[in-house]
Amino acid sequence: MLEHLQRDVRKFGTDAIMHFGRPLTVHLIETGRWLEKWGSSLALVTAGAFHSIYGKEEFRLSAVSLERRPEVRQIIGKEAEALVYLFCTADRGALFSGQTAAPYSVPLPSVATRASLDEATFAALLELEAANIVDSALHQPDAPPTAEPFWLARFESVKTWLSDSAYETARHVLSNWSADRVRERMRMEGWSRDDQR
C-alpha cells in the first residue's frame, strides 16, 4: 500500500523538496510506515504518507496549495485528507496544552479559525505527530540538546491518547537521541557515508 501512496505523493513534486537532508517523499512515506507498524487504521497510515503535503508551521515549504484539497481528497479519501488538513494548518502545540476531556479543539492560525475535534481525531493527530517526530529525530543528527527533553515531556503529557507502540517507540527514540547515534543510524540506512562526517 505504501508503494502505491509513494507514487501518488510523488505526483505533487515531493522528491524536489528537501526535508532534513532527504527528499520530502521519503519522510512522508516513512511516517506512514511507522503508523502502519503501530497498527494504525488505513486512513491514518494514508494521512501519514501525506501529512505535510500542504506545509506546516515549522516546515513552510508545501507541495500542494490548499486550493488543491479536492484533488488530494480524491486520491487519499475524505477521512485521511481531513487529518492531513488539520495536521498542516493546526497549531499542533495546542494538542499538548493540557486538554483532558472532550470537547477538544485546536487553533488553525493559517486559516484564522479553530477546529473542534472528537476524541478519535484528537488521538489520531497525536499519533501522527508521534510518527512525524520519530522519523524526523532519526534523521536529524544536529538537533539542539533541548529537543530531546522537550519532545519527551510532550509525549509523556499525552500518553493516554497514544497507542502503546507509538508511546514506547517515541520514548525509546527520543531517549537515545544523540548526534553520534543518529549519524550511525543514517549510515546504516545508507543516507550518509563515513567520509561525510
C-alpha positions as CSV (number, residue, x, y, z in Angstrom):
1,M,0.0,0.0,0.0
2,L,2.8,2.5,0.9
3,E,4.4,1.9,-2.5
4,H,1.2,3.0,-4.1
5,L,1.0,6.0,-1.9
6,Q,4.6,6.9,-2.7
7,R,3.7,7.0,-6.4
8,D,0.7,9.2,-5.6
9,V,2.6,11.7,-3.4
10,R,5.4,12.0,-5.9
11,K,3.0,13.4,-8.5
12,F,3.0,16.6,-6.3
13,G,6.8,17.1,-6.7
14,T,7.8,15.9,-3.2
15,D,11.1,14.5,-4.5
16,A,12.2,18.0,-5.2
17,I,11.5,19.3,-1.7
18,M,14.2,18.5,0.9
19,H,13.3,17.6,4.5
20,F,16.4,17.5,6.8
21,G,18.7,16.2,4.0
22,R,16.2,13.8,2.4
23,P,13.5,14.2,-0.2
24,L,10.2,15.0,1.4
25,T,8.8,11.9,-0.2
26,V,11.0,9.7,2.0
27,H,9.9,11.4,5.2
28,L,6.2,11.2,4.2
29,I,6.4,7.5,3.4
30,E,8.5,6.7,6.5
31,T,6.0,8.5,8.7
32,G,3.2,6.3,7.1
33,R,5.4,3.2,7.7
34,W,5.7,4.0,11.4
35,L,1.9,4.3,11.7
36,E,1.5,1.0,9.8
37,K,3.9,-0.7,12.1
38,W,2.0,0.6,15.1
39,G,-1.3,-0.9,13.7
40,S,-3.0,2.4,12.8
41,S,-6.1,2.5,10.7
42,L,-5.8,2.6,6.9
43,A,-6.9,6.3,6.9
44,L,-4.3,7.2,9.5
45,V,-1.5,5.4,7.6
46,T,-2.6,7.2,4.4
47,A,-2.6,10.5,6.2
48,G,0.9,9.8,7.4
49,A,2.1,9.4,3.9
50,F,0.7,12.9,3.0
51,H,0.9,14.5,6.4
52,S,2.8,17.7,5.4
53,I,1.8,18.0,1.8
54,Y,0.2,21.4,2.5
55,G,3.2,22.6,4.5
56,K,3.1,23.1,8.3
57,E,4.1,25.7,10.9
58,E,7.7,24.7,11.2
59,F,8.1,23.4,7.6
60,R,6.7,26.1,5.4
61,L,7.5,24.5,2.1
62,S,4.4,23.0,0.6
63,A,4.0,20.7,-2.4
64,V,0.3,21.5,-2.7
65,S,-1.7,24.6,-2.0
66,L,-4.9,24.3,0.0
67,E,-6.9,25.2,-3.2
68,R,-6.0,21.7,-4.4
69,R,-7.6,19.9,-1.4
70,P,-10.3,18.3,-3.6
71,E,-7.6,16.7,-5.7
72,V,-5.8,15.3,-2.7
73,R,-9.1,14.2,-1.2
74,Q,-9.9,12.3,-4.4
75,I,-6.6,10.4,-4.2
76,I,-6.4,9.6,-0.4
77,G,-10.1,9.8,0.7
78,K,-12.1,12.1,2.8
79,E,-11.0,10.9,6.3
80,A,-7.3,10.8,5.5
81,E,-7.4,14.2,3.8
82,A,-9.2,15.8,6.7
83,L,-6.4,14.6,9.1
84,V,-3.8,16.0,6.7
85,Y,-5.5,19.3,6.5
86,L,-5.7,19.6,10.3
87,F,-2.1,18.5,10.8
88,C,-0.9,21.1,8.3
89,T,-3.0,24.0,9.4
90,A,-3.2,23.4,13.2
91,D,-1.1,25.0,15.9
92,R,0.0,21.5,16.9
93,G,1.4,22.7,20.2
94,A,-2.2,23.2,21.3
95,L,-2.6,19.4,21.2
96,F,-0.2,19.2,24.1
97,S,-1.8,22.1,26.1
98,G,-3.4,20.0,28.8
99,Q,-6.7,19.2,27.2
100,T,-8.0,16.4,29.3
101,A,-11.5,15.7,28.1
102,A,-13.9,16.4,25.2
103,P,-14.6,18.7,23.6
104,Y,-11.1,19.1,22.2
105,S,-10.1,21.9,20.0
106,V,-7.1,23.3,18.2
107,P,-6.5,26.7,16.6
108,L,-5.8,26.8,12.9
109,P,-3.8,30.1,12.6
110,S,-3.1,29.9,8.9
111,V,-6.8,29.9,8.1
112,A,-7.8,32.1,11.1
113,T,-10.3,29.7,12.8
114,R,-10.4,27.0,15.4
115,A,-11.4,23.4,14.9
116,S,-13.4,21.3,17.3
117,L,-12.2,17.7,17.5
118,D,-13.8,14.5,18.6
119,E,-11.6,12.2,20.8
120,A,-10.7,9.9,17.9
121,T,-9.5,12.8,15.7
122,F,-7.6,14.3,18.7
123,A,-5.9,10.9,19.3
124,A,-5.2,10.4,15.6
125,L,-3.4,13.8,15.3
126,L,-1.2,12.9,18.3
127,E,-0.3,9.5,16.9
128,L,0.5,11.2,13.6
129,E,2.7,13.7,15.4
130,A,4.5,10.9,17.2
131,A,5.3,9.2,13.9
132,N,6.4,12.5,12.4
133,I,8.7,13.3,15.3
134,V,10.1,9.7,15.5
135,D,11.1,9.7,11.8
136,S,12.4,13.3,11.9
137,A,14.5,12.5,15.1
138,L,16.1,9.5,13.4
139,H,17.4,11.8,10.6
140,Q,18.4,15.0,12.5
141,P,21.9,14.4,13.8
142,D,22.4,18.1,14.8
143,A,19.1,18.7,16.7
144,P,19.6,21.1,19.6
145,P,20.1,19.4,23.0
146,T,16.8,20.8,24.2
147,A,14.9,18.8,21.6
148,E,15.1,15.5,23.5
149,P,13.6,16.6,26.8
150,F,11.1,18.9,25.1
151,W,9.5,16.1,23.0
152,L,9.8,13.5,25.8
153,A,7.8,15.8,28.1
154,R,5.2,16.5,25.4
155,F,4.6,12.8,24.6
156,E,4.5,11.9,28.3
157,S,1.8,14.5,28.8
158,V,-0.5,12.9,26.1
159,K,0.4,9.2,26.8
160,T,-3.3,8.5,27.5
161,W,-4.2,9.1,23.8
162,L,-1.2,7.4,22.2
163,S,-1.1,3.7,21.3
164,D,1.4,1.8,23.5
165,S,3.5,1.2,20.4
166,A,3.7,4.9,19.5
167,Y,4.5,5.9,23.0
168,E,7.2,3.3,23.6
169,T,8.8,4.0,20.2
170,A,8.8,7.7,20.8
171,R,10.2,7.3,24.3
172,H,13.0,4.9,23.0
173,V,14.0,7.1,20.0
174,L,14.0,10.4,21.9
175,S,15.8,9.0,24.9
176,N,18.6,7.8,22.6
177,W,18.7,11.0,20.5
178,S,22.3,11.9,20.2
179,A,24.2,13.2,17.2
180,D,26.5,10.1,17.1
181,R,23.6,7.6,17.3
182,V,21.6,9.4,14.7
183,R,24.7,9.6,12.4
184,E,25.2,5.9,12.9
185,R,21.6,5.1,12.1
186,M,21.8,7.3,8.9
187,R,24.9,5.4,7.8
188,M,23.2,2.1,8.4
189,E,20.3,3.2,6.3
190,G,22.5,4.4,3.5
191,W,21.7,8.1,4.0
192,S,25.3,9.1,4.7
193,R,28.7,7.7,4.4
194,D,31.6,7.6,6.8
195,D,33.6,10.1,4.7
196,Q,30.8,12.7,5.1
197,R,31.3,13.1,8.9
